[in-house]
Amino acid sequence: MPRGVKKSTADKLRQELEKIRKSISDHEEKIAALKEKEKEVLDQIHDAEMESIRQTMEEKGLDVDALKKILDCYEADSSKDEAN
C-alpha cells in the first residue's frame, strides 16, 4: 500500500529550516525572560545595598549631608593619593 508522495530533499530541508527557526524563536524568548529576571535581581541587589547604607547611617546617627561630607573628604584624599 502506498504511503503517499515521497518528500523531496528540498521539502525535507524546508521542514528542518522551520524547526530551526522555531527553536531560535523559543531561545530568544527565553533569553528575553532571563534578561528581565537579571534586571530584577540587579534592582534587588541595589535596594539591599541602599538599605544597608541607610541602616549604617541610622546606627551612626548620620544624615545625608554628613554622608556627603564624608564622601567629599574621601574623594579629596583619593585625589591626593593619585597625585603622588
N, C-alpha and C positions, 0 to 999 in steps of 0.2 A: 504494500500500500504506500503510495507517495505521501510524503510528509509536507509537501509544499515546495515552493520555489526556493532553491538554494540561494543564499545571500551572496552577493558579490563581495569581493575583497574591499571595495570602496564602501559598501554599506556597513560591513563589519567595522571598518576604521571609523566611520561616522558615529557609529554607536559607541565605540571606545572613546572617541573625542567628546561625545556628550557626557559620558560618565566622568571623564577627567574634568570637564568644565563644572559639573555639578559638585565634584569633590573640592575643587578650588573655591567655589562659592561657599560651600559649607565651612571650609577652613577660614575664609575671610570673615565670615560671621562670627566664628569662634574667636578669632584674633580681635575683632572689634569688641566683643564682650569682655575679653581678657584685658584689653586696654582700658575699658571703662572701670573694671574692677581694680586695676592698677591705680588709676586716678583716685578712686575711693580710698584705697589703702594709704596712698600718699597724703591725702587730706586728713585721714585719721592720725597718721604719724605727726603731721603738722599740729593738729589740735592737741595731741598728747604732749608734744614738746612745749607748746604755748601754755598749757595748763601747768606743766612742771615749772616753768618760769614764773607764772603767776603765783603758785604756791610758795616758791622760794622767796619772791618779793614780799609776800604777805608775812612769812616767817621772820624775815629780816626787817620788816617794817619799812620797806621801800615803796615809794610811789614812782610813777612813770618818769617824772623829772629827775629823781635821784638816779634811776637806772640810766637815763640818758647821760647824765654827768659822768657816771662810772664808765660808760662806753666811750664817751669822748676822751676821758683820761687814758683809757686802754688804747684807743686809736692814736693818740699823741705819743704814747710810749712806744707803740709798734713802729711808728714813723721814724722815731729817733733811732731805734734798733736797726732799721733798714738802711738808714743813712750811714751808719758805722760800718 
